[in-house]
Amino acid sequence: MANITRFNPFNELTRFDPLMDINSMLNWMAPQTGLRGLALGDEPQMRMDVSELDEGYMIKAEIPGVRKEDIHVAIDGKRLSISAEIKQEMEAKEGEKMIRCERCYGKISRSLTLDNEVDQDTVQAKYADGVLEIRLSKKAGATHKEIAIS
């Protein structure tokens, strides 16, 4: 004979793990809807590496699938901003039906504040193979002084 138990919809909430990522939580909350798989991690992202050199900074940003004309870099004192627009080309062929589209499109941006001001006249930027590489020189006369705490 099978045991009959009463279903408690709040039982899953009592097992909530605060370290569970938001994607797992959204997929758990909407398993029957068409929203599964469209969690927050599916938007375009820009990953960056920032290195400080003696004479300046080196920034490498991954921006795959973007034309260099759609990338914008702005410098304002110590603040560097990178933005890009990822466009999706919709090529509809007769008799073809899109089943799943996983390529993301939209606008992405990242900003960061550097320790020293940047000489805007000597900035070099190049974009190849989906990686934007920016070389920034520190502004002459801008010194970084560390204060001893007594």
Number of C-alpha atoms within 10 A of each C-alpha: 3 4 4 6 6 5 7 7 7 8 9 9 8 7 8 10 9 7 6 9 10 13 16 13 13 16 16 12 12 12 11 9 9 8 12 15 16 13 14 11 11 13 14 17 16 15 10 15 10 13 11 14 12 7 12 17 19 17 17 18 18 18 25 15 16 19 15 15 8 12 17 12 14 12 17 11 14 15 15 17 14 17 17 20 20 20 15 12 7 6 7 9 8 6 5 8 8 7 5 6 6 9 12 14 16 12 14 16 15 15 13 11 13 15 14 18 21 23 16 15 9 12 15 12 14 11 17 12 10 14 19 19 18 17 17 24 21 23 18 11 7 11 11 8 6 6 6 5 4 3
